[in-house]
Amino acid sequence: MAQGALPGFRDFYPEQFAERAYIMDVWRRVLRRYAFAEYDGPPLEPLDLYRKKSGDELVGQLYSFTDKGDRQVAMRPEMTPTFARMVAARANALRKPVRWFSVPQLFRYERQQKGRLREHFQLNVDIVGESAVTADAELLSIALDIMRELGFTSAGVKARVSDRRLLQALLTHAGASEDAMPAVFAVIDKLGREPAALSREKLDSIVGADVSGRIDSFLALENIDVLSSAYENIPEVAEHVERMRKYFEYLHALGFADWVTLDLSIVRGLAYYTGIVFELFDTAGEYRAICGGGRYDTLLDTLGGVDLPALGFGMGDVVVGELLRSRALIPATAPRTDYWVAGEDESLISTVMSIATQLRGRDKSVEYALKPQQLSRQLRSAVAAGASHAILLKHAQLDAGEVTVRDLAEGTERSVRLTELINSL
């Protein structure tokens, strides 16, 4: 019995590979419109690189081993540590802001679930060296532009945005202590993924019922103008509200105001985020987050010893692919064959090859029978291959320098001089 792929891994037959290629083509096309440069790094890194960023908790999810040089290494579970290392190595020479993207394959040994496997390809987009909120708006517009390019509208996909600095200021104003912040953030991060009563019970136990009630009140606000009116006279909160108001203003200028909603419960569980954060969701609520990211101004210093502001997001191919298929938004992926060259008998095989070579030299997709076949069989093979045209070689015509071109969809034929056919392409 044939053995299949390992659990959580995928085989990419031509049709699945074509879907993946389509998604990646959209990613690359949009990023180049935003003047980003593509990079890559090694799929194998020192284990300590990930331990330094995420601690021992992540190590249990890694595909790690000791190599033949007695080094502890791991298949990359994410790209940010590699990105940080590469930027740090050339920090002084790089033009700022750095605008880079990559499409690595990542590996994590974790429980499989809808939209998550043990390997996936992920678009990573990062901006380094710019602290202005304009960069935050630019970053989110890229993610939304990708979704628009894939065929979605603001009715089907929404970005939920927040700012960890704003959230912390609101929590402080509500009465939460500094020591309680990590625990409160953890509860807020799980809102919507666990019963509301349980979340409220946890908040009550951490900060008390009164503070918990005030937290519920501001978390319910979904409009930046309402938030601004409520806190414009609270200086320690107002400056963060104003930053968020400018963020929405810039997103409007970039053409994505309808795609974005304020959601202060968006925390992004990773502790290294320091500012504006966001996640994209399908409005039907059928899938996990399509992508997520935000500002991480201290991470490059932690990982690479370079003190530069930075922000970025990751978008995986698994959720995007499932969402596209569920909405019938993946274009037809049948392989393209422009011409099938067929000879009326075996003696013409060298001529068939010569003409196929000339057509391929004109950047056409060309196929022909690799073993002797009746002309009728060759034409059936041409149709099965999805060829748009067949070029029929017959001795009587070839003596006059002509061939027959058959439109396989229409069933029509025409005689044409071979030189004219080649030169017209």
C-alpha positions as CSV (number, residue, x, y, z in Angstrom):
1,M,0.0,0.0,0.0
2,A,1.4,3.4,-1.0
3,Q,2.3,5.7,1.9
4,G,0.8,9.2,1.9
5,A,2.3,12.5,3.2
6,L,3.0,12.9,6.9
7,P,0.1,14.2,9.0
8,G,-0.2,18.0,8.6
9,F,1.9,18.0,5.4
10,R,0.6,18.3,1.8
11,D,1.2,16.8,-1.6
12,F,0.9,19.5,-4.3
13,Y,-0.5,17.8,-7.4
14,P,-0.5,20.1,-10.5
15,E,-3.9,21.5,-9.7
16,Q,-3.1,22.2,-6.1
17,F,0.3,23.7,-7.1
18,A,-1.5,26.0,-9.6
19,E,-3.7,27.3,-6.7
20,R,-0.7,27.9,-4.6
21,A,1.1,29.6,-7.4
22,Y,-1.9,31.8,-8.0
23,I,-2.0,33.0,-4.4
24,M,1.8,33.7,-4.4
25,D,1.6,35.5,-7.7
26,V,-1.0,37.8,-6.2
27,W,1.2,38.3,-3.1
28,R,4.2,39.2,-5.2
29,R,2.2,41.4,-7.6
30,V,0.7,43.5,-4.9
31,L,4.0,43.9,-2.9
32,R,5.8,45.1,-6.0
33,R,3.1,47.7,-6.5
34,Y,4.1,49.0,-3.0
35,A,7.8,49.0,-3.9
36,F,8.8,46.1,-1.6
37,A,11.8,43.9,-2.3
38,E,11.7,40.1,-1.9
39,Y,14.3,38.2,0.3
40,D,14.7,34.8,1.7
41,G,16.8,33.0,4.4
42,P,17.8,29.5,5.3
43,P,15.1,27.0,6.3
44,L,17.3,25.7,9.1
45,E,18.4,28.0,11.9
46,P,20.1,27.7,15.4
47,L,17.5,26.6,18.0
48,D,18.6,29.5,20.2
49,L,17.4,32.0,17.7
50,Y,13.8,30.9,18.4
51,R,14.4,30.3,22.1
52,K,15.6,33.9,22.4
53,K,12.5,35.3,20.9
54,S,9.8,33.1,22.3
55,G,11.3,31.2,25.2
56,D,11.1,27.4,25.8
57,E,7.3,27.4,25.2
58,L,7.8,27.5,21.4
59,V,10.6,24.9,21.5
60,G,8.1,22.1,22.1
61,Q,6.4,22.9,18.8
62,L,9.5,22.9,16.7
63,Y,11.0,20.3,14.3
64,S,14.4,20.4,16.0
65,F,17.4,18.1,16.2
66,T,21.2,18.0,16.8
67,D,23.0,18.1,13.5
68,K,26.3,16.3,12.5
69,G,28.3,19.3,13.8
70,D,26.7,18.8,17.3
71,R,24.6,22.0,16.8
72,Q,21.0,22.3,18.0
73,V,19.0,23.5,15.0
74,A,15.4,23.8,14.0
75,M,13.3,24.0,10.9
76,R,12.1,27.6,10.8
77,P,8.6,28.0,12.5
78,E,8.5,31.7,11.6
79,M,10.5,34.3,9.6
80,T,10.8,37.2,12.0
81,P,13.9,36.0,13.8
82,T,15.7,35.4,10.5
83,F,14.5,38.8,9.2
84,A,15.8,40.5,12.3
85,R,19.2,38.8,12.1
86,M,19.6,39.7,8.4
87,V,18.6,43.4,9.0
88,A,20.9,43.7,12.0
89,A,23.8,42.4,9.9
90,R,23.5,45.3,7.4
91,A,21.6,47.8,9.5
92,N,23.9,50.7,8.8
93,A,24.0,50.2,5.0
94,L,20.3,49.6,4.4
95,R,18.2,52.4,3.0
96,K,15.5,53.3,5.5
97,P,12.7,52.5,5.7
98,V,13.5,48.9,4.8
99,R,10.6,47.5,2.8
100,W,11.0,43.7,2.5
101,F,8.8,40.7,2.0
102,S,9.3,36.9,1.8
103,V,7.3,33.8,1.1
104,P,9.0,31.1,3.2
105,Q,7.7,27.6,4.0
106,L,7.3,27.3,7.8
107,F,7.1,24.2,10.1
108,R,5.5,23.7,13.5
109,Y,4.6,20.4,15.2
110,E,1.2,21.4,16.6
111,R,-2.4,20.1,16.6
112,Q,-4.0,20.2,13.2
113,Q,-7.2,22.2,12.9
114,K,-9.2,24.1,10.3
115,G,-6.9,26.5,8.6
116,R,-3.8,25.2,10.3
117,L,-1.4,22.5,9.4
118,R,2.1,21.5,10.4
119,E,3.6,23.3,7.4
120,H,2.5,26.2,5.4
121,F,3.7,28.9,3.2
122,Q,3.5,32.4,4.6
123,L,3.7,35.9,3.2
124,N,5.8,38.0,5.6
125,V,5.8,41.8,5.0
126,D,7.9,44.1,7.2
127,I,8.8,47.8,7.3
128,V,11.8,48.8,9.4
129,G,13.1,52.3,10.3
130,E,9.8,54.3,10.4
131,S,7.9,55.2,13.6
132,A,5.2,57.4,12.0
133,V,1.6,56.1,12.0
134,T,1.7,56.5,8.2
135,A,3.7,53.3,8.1
136,D,1.1,51.5,10.1
137,A,-1.6,52.6,7.6
138,E,0.6,51.6,4.7
139,L,1.1,48.1,6.1
140,L,-2.6,47.4,6.7
141,S,-3.4,48.7,3.2
142,I,-1.1,46.1,1.7
143,A,-2.9,43.3,3.4
144,L,-6.3,44.6,2.4
145,D,-5.1,45.3,-1.2
146,I,-4.1,41.6,-1.4
147,M,-7.6,40.5,-0.4
148,R,-9.1,42.9,-2.9
149,E,-6.8,41.5,-5.6
150,L,-7.9,38.0,-4.7
151,G,-11.5,39.0,-5.4
152,F,-12.9,39.9,-2.0
153,T,-14.8,43.1,-1.1
154,S,-15.2,45.0,2.2
155,A,-18.5,43.1,2.6
156,G,-16.6,39.8,2.8
157,V,-13.4,40.7,4.7
158,K,-12.8,43.1,7.6
159,A,-9.7,44.3,9.4
160,R,-10.1,44.6,13.1
161,V,-7.6,47.1,14.5
162,S,-6.4,48.2,17.9
163,D,-3.4,49.8,19.6
164,R,-1.8,48.1,22.6
165,R,-0.7,51.6,23.9
166,L,-4.2,52.8,23.7
167,L,-5.6,49.7,25.4
168,Q,-3.1,50.0,28.2
169,A,-4.0,53.6,28.8
170,L,-7.7,52.8,28.8
171,L,-7.1,49.9,31.3
172,T,-5.1,52.2,33.6
173,H,-7.8,54.8,33.4
174,A,-10.4,52.1,34.3
175,G,-8.4,51.2,37.4
176,A,-6.3,48.2,36.4
177,S,-2.9,48.1,38.1
178,E,0.4,47.8,36.2
179,D,1.0,44.4,37.8
180,A,-2.4,43.1,36.5
181,M,-1.8,44.2,32.9
182,P,-0.3,40.9,31.5
183,A,-3.2,38.9,33.0
184,V,-5.8,41.3,31.7
185,F,-4.3,41.3,28.2
186,A,-4.4,37.5,28.2
187,V,-8.1,37.5,29.0
188,I,-8.9,40.1,26.4
189,D,-6.9,38.2,23.8
190,K,-9.2,35.2,24.3
191,L,-12.5,37.2,24.0
192,G,-14.7,35.5,21.4
193,R,-12.8,32.2,21.7
194,E,-14.1,31.3,25.2
195,P,-17.5,31.8,26.8
196,A,-18.2,35.5,27.7
197,A,-19.2,34.5,31.2
198,L,-15.9,32.8,31.8
199,S,-14.0,35.8,30.5
200,R,-15.9,38.1,32.8
201,E,-15.3,35.8,35.7
202,K,-11.6,35.9,35.0
203,L,-11.5,39.7,34.8
204,D,-13.5,40.0,38.0
205,S,-11.0,37.8,39.8
206,I,-8.0,39.9,38.5
207,V,-9.3,43.5,38.8
208,G,-12.6,43.3,40.6
209,A,-16.2,43.7,39.3
210,D,-16.2,47.5,39.1
211,V,-13.0,47.7,37.0
212,S,-14.2,44.7,35.0
213,G,-17.4,46.5,34.1
214,R,-15.6,49.6,32.9
215,I,-13.3,47.4,30.8
216,D,-16.4,45.9,29.2
217,S,-17.8,49.3,28.4
218,F,-14.8,50.6,26.4
219,L,-14.2,47.3,24.7
220,A,-17.7,47.6,23.2
221,L,-16.8,50.8,21.4
222,E,-16.4,50.2,17.7
223,N,-16.3,53.8,16.4
224,I,-13.2,56.0,16.6
225,D,-15.3,59.2,16.9
226,V,-17.3,57.9,19.8
227,L,-14.1,56.8,21.5
228,S,-12.5,60.2,20.9
229,S,-15.6,62.0,22.3
230,A,-15.5,59.8,25.4
231,Y,-11.8,60.4,26.2
232,E,-10.8,63.7,24.6
233,N,-10.5,65.3,28.1
234,I,-8.4,62.5,29.5
235,P,-4.8,63.5,28.6
236,E,-3.1,60.1,29.2
237,V,-5.7,58.5,26.9
238,A,-6.3,61.3,24.4
239,E,-2.9,61.2,22.8
240,H,-3.3,57.5,21.9
241,V,-6.9,58.1,20.7
242,E,-5.5,60.9,18.4
243,R,-3.0,58.5,16.9
244,M,-5.7,56.0,16.2
245,R,-7.8,58.8,14.6
246,K,-5.0,59.7,12.3
247,Y,-4.6,56.0,11.5
248,F,-8.2,55.9,10.3
249,E,-7.8,59.1,8.4
250,Y,-4.8,57.7,6.5
251,L,-6.6,54.4,5.7
252,H,-9.4,56.5,4.2
253,A,-6.9,58.3,2.0
254,L,-5.5,54.9,0.9
255,G,-9.0,53.8,-0.1
256,F,-9.7,51.2,2.7
257,A,-11.9,53.0,5.2
258,D,-14.8,50.6,4.5
259,W,-12.6,47.6,5.2
260,V,-11.6,48.6,8.8
261,T,-13.3,48.5,12.2
262,L,-12.1,49.5,15.6
263,D,-11.8,46.5,17.9
264,L,-9.9,47.0,21.2
265,S,-10.0,43.3,22.0
266,I,-7.4,42.7,19.3
267,V,-4.3,42.2,21.3
268,R,-2.2,39.7,19.3
269,G,-1.1,37.3,21.9
270,L,2.6,37.6,21.1
271,A,4.2,39.8,23.7
272,Y,6.6,41.6,21.4
273,Y,3.9,43.8,19.8
274,T,4.2,47.4,21.1
275,G,1.6,49.5,19.2
276,I,-1.1,49.3,16.5
277,V,-2.1,45.7,15.8
278,F,-4.6,44.2,13.4
279,E,-6.2,41.0,12.3
280,L,-8.2,40.2,9.1
281,F,-11.4,38.0,9.3
282,D,-14.0,36.8,6.9
283,T,-17.3,38.5,7.9
284,A,-19.1,35.2,7.9
285,G,-16.9,34.1,10.8
286,E,-16.2,30.7,9.2
287,Y,-12.4,30.8,9.5
288,R,-9.6,31.7,11.9
289,A,-7.8,35.0,11.3
290,I,-6.7,35.4,7.6
291,C,-3.6,37.3,8.7
292,G,-2.4,39.4,11.6
293,G,0.4,41.8,12.5
294,G,1.4,45.1,13.9
295,R,4.1,47.2,15.3
296,Y,7.0,45.6,17.2
297,D,9.4,48.5,17.9
298,T,11.7,46.7,20.4
299,L,12.0,43.2,18.8
300,L,14.9,44.0,16.5
301,D,16.9,45.3,19.5
302,T,16.1,42.1,21.4
303,L,17.0,39.7,18.6
304,G,19.7,41.5,16.7
305,G,20.9,44.4,18.9
306,V,19.6,47.0,16.5
307,D,17.4,49.7,17.9
308,L,15.0,50.4,15.0
309,P,11.2,50.8,14.9
310,A,9.6,48.0,12.9
311,L,6.2,46.6,12.0
312,G,5.0,43.7,9.9
313,F,2.4,41.0,9.2
314,G,2.1,37.4,8.2
315,M,-0.5,35.8,5.9
316,G,-0.6,32.0,5.5
317,D,-1.6,30.1,2.4
318,V,-3.7,27.5,4.1
319,V,-6.5,29.9,5.4
320,V,-6.4,32.0,2.2
321,G,-6.7,28.9,0.0
322,E,-9.6,27.4,2.0
323,L,-11.4,30.8,1.9
324,L,-10.8,31.2,-1.8
325,R,-12.1,27.7,-2.6
326,S,-15.2,28.2,-0.4
327,R,-16.0,31.4,-2.3
328,A,-15.2,30.0,-5.7
329,L,-12.6,32.7,-6.3
330,I,-9.7,30.6,-7.6
331,P,-9.4,30.9,-11.4
332,A,-9.5,27.8,-13.6
333,T,-6.1,26.1,-13.3
334,A,-6.1,23.8,-16.3
335,P,-2.6,23.6,-17.8
336,R,-2.1,25.8,-20.9
337,T,-1.0,24.1,-24.1
338,D,-0.9,26.4,-27.1
339,Y,-0.1,23.9,-29.9
340,W,0.0,20.2,-30.5
341,V,2.2,19.3,-33.5
342,A,1.1,16.1,-35.3
343,G,2.6,14.3,-38.2
344,E,0.6,12.0,-40.5
345,D,3.2,9.2,-40.2
346,E,6.3,8.2,-38.3
347,S,8.7,9.5,-40.9
348,L,7.8,13.1,-40.0
349,I,8.9,12.9,-36.3
350,S,12.1,14.9,-36.9
351,T,10.1,17.6,-38.7
352,V,7.5,17.6,-35.8
353,M,10.4,18.1,-33.3
354,S,11.9,20.9,-35.4
355,I,8.6,22.8,-35.7
356,A,7.9,22.3,-32.0
357,T,11.3,23.8,-31.2
358,Q,10.7,26.8,-33.3
359,L,7.3,27.4,-31.6
360,R,8.8,27.0,-28.2
361,G,11.4,29.5,-29.2
362,R,8.5,32.0,-29.6
363,D,7.5,31.3,-26.0
364,K,4.6,29.0,-26.9
365,S,3.6,25.9,-25.0
366,V,4.0,22.9,-27.3
367,E,3.5,19.2,-27.1
368,Y,3.6,16.2,-29.5
369,A,3.3,12.5,-29.4
370,L,6.5,10.8,-28.1
371,K,5.8,7.5,-29.9
372,P,4.2,6.7,-33.3
373,Q,0.4,7.2,-33.3
374,Q,-2.3,7.4,-35.9
375,L,-3.2,11.1,-36.7
376,S,-6.6,10.6,-35.3
377,R,-5.1,9.4,-32.0
378,Q,-2.8,12.3,-31.9
379,L,-5.7,14.7,-32.3
380,R,-7.6,13.1,-29.4
381,S,-4.4,13.5,-27.3
382,A,-4.3,17.1,-28.3
383,V,-7.8,17.7,-27.1
384,A,-7.1,15.8,-23.8
385,A,-4.1,18.0,-23.3
386,G,-6.2,21.1,-23.5
387,A,-4.4,22.4,-26.6
388,S,-6.0,25.3,-28.3
389,H,-4.6,24.5,-31.8
390,A,-3.1,21.5,-33.6
391,I,-0.6,21.9,-36.4
392,L,-1.0,19.0,-38.9
393,L,2.0,18.0,-41.0
394,K,1.2,16.2,-44.2
395,H,3.7,15.3,-46.9
396,A,1.8,16.9,-49.7
397,Q,1.6,20.2,-47.9
398,L,5.1,20.2,-46.5
399,D,6.5,19.9,-50.0
400,A,4.9,23.3,-50.7
401,G,6.1,24.7,-47.4
402,E,2.6,24.6,-45.8
403,V,0.9,23.1,-42.8
404,T,-2.7,22.8,-41.6
405,V,-3.7,24.7,-38.4
406,R,-6.8,23.3,-36.7
407,D,-8.7,25.2,-34.1
408,L,-9.6,22.5,-31.7
409,A,-12.4,24.4,-30.0
410,E,-14.1,25.4,-33.2
411,G,-13.1,22.5,-35.4
412,T,-12.1,24.8,-38.2
413,E,-9.0,24.4,-40.3
414,R,-6.8,26.6,-42.5
415,S,-3.7,26.1,-44.6
416,V,-0.8,28.5,-43.9
417,R,2.8,28.8,-45.0
418,L,5.0,27.5,-42.1
419,T,7.3,30.5,-42.3
420,E,4.3,32.9,-42.0
421,L,3.0,31.0,-39.0
422,I,6.3,31.1,-37.2
423,N,7.0,34.7,-38.0
424,S,3.5,35.8,-36.9
425,L,3.9,34.6,-33.3
